[in-house]
Amino acid sequence: MDKQQIYNKIRDALIEDFELKPEKVVPEARLYEDLNLDSIDAVDLIVKLKSFIPRNIDPEVFKSMRTLQDVVDGIYDLAQGTSEDK
């Protein structure tokens, strides 16, 4: 899976499951400030992401991700089997 496919899946999940406006869900969007995700939303998103990546996402690693692009890059790295501590 390439980064564009990962981005599309995450974007679709944010729009459908979190009822965000499509124009707000852009790579540079900050998860907590721009998209108004809270800690419960973050857990829900992690659960959703598990369905299309082969490895678990460490919640501590996820907390360090600030933008949608950070999440895409982190998921891509996990899917490729590279560094988990992004």
C-alpha positions as CSV (number, residue, x, y, z in Angstrom):
1,M,0.0,0.0,0.0
2,D,1.4,3.4,-0.9
3,K,1.1,6.7,0.9
4,Q,-1.7,7.9,-1.3
5,Q,-3.8,4.8,-0.6
6,I,-3.2,5.1,3.1
7,Y,-4.1,8.8,3.0
8,N,-7.3,8.0,1.1
9,K,-8.3,5.4,3.7
10,I,-7.7,7.6,6.6
11,R,-9.4,10.6,5.0
12,D,-12.4,8.5,4.2
13,A,-12.6,7.2,7.8
14,L,-12.3,10.7,9.2
15,I,-15.0,12.0,6.9
16,E,-17.4,9.1,7.3
17,D,-16.8,7.9,10.9
18,F,-16.0,11.3,12.5
19,E,-18.3,13.3,10.3
20,L,-15.6,15.8,9.3
21,K,-16.0,18.2,6.4
22,P,-14.0,17.0,3.4
23,E,-12.3,20.4,3.0
24,K,-10.9,20.2,6.5
25,V,-9.3,16.8,6.0
26,V,-6.0,17.7,4.3
27,P,-2.5,16.4,4.9
28,E,-1.4,19.4,6.9
29,A,-4.4,19.3,9.1
30,R,-3.5,19.1,12.8
31,L,-5.4,16.2,14.4
32,Y,-6.3,17.9,17.7
33,E,-6.5,21.6,16.8
34,D,-7.8,21.5,13.2
35,L,-9.8,18.3,13.2
36,N,-10.9,18.6,16.9
37,L,-10.1,15.0,17.6
38,D,-9.9,14.1,21.3
39,S,-8.3,11.1,23.0
40,I,-11.4,8.9,22.5
41,D,-11.4,9.8,18.8
42,A,-7.7,9.0,18.6
43,V,-8.3,5.5,20.0
44,D,-11.2,5.0,17.6
45,L,-9.0,6.0,14.7
46,I,-6.3,3.6,15.9
47,V,-8.8,0.8,15.9
48,K,-10.0,1.7,12.4
49,L,-6.4,1.9,11.1
50,K,-5.6,-1.6,12.5
51,S,-8.0,-3.0,9.9
52,F,-5.6,-2.3,7.1
53,I,-2.1,-2.5,8.5
54,P,-0.3,-5.7,9.6
55,R,1.1,-4.4,12.9
56,N,-0.2,-2.7,16.0
57,I,0.1,1.0,16.4
58,D,1.8,2.0,19.7
59,P,-0.5,4.6,21.3
60,E,2.6,6.5,22.5
61,V,3.8,6.7,18.9
62,F,0.4,7.8,17.8
63,K,0.4,10.6,20.4
64,S,3.5,12.1,18.8
65,M,1.8,12.4,15.5
66,R,0.5,15.9,15.1
67,T,-0.8,16.1,11.5
68,L,-2.7,13.9,9.1
69,Q,0.5,13.6,7.1
70,D,2.3,12.4,10.2
71,V,-0.2,9.6,10.6
72,V,0.1,8.7,6.9
73,D,3.9,8.5,7.2
74,G,3.8,6.5,10.4
75,I,1.3,4.0,9.0
76,Y,3.4,3.7,5.8
77,D,6.5,3.0,7.9
78,L,4.6,0.3,9.9
79,A,3.2,-1.3,6.8
80,Q,6.8,-1.4,5.3
81,G,8.1,-2.8,8.6
82,T,10.4,0.1,9.2
83,S,10.9,2.3,12.2
84,E,8.0,2.4,14.7
85,D,9.3,5.4,16.6
86,K,8.6,8.2,14.3
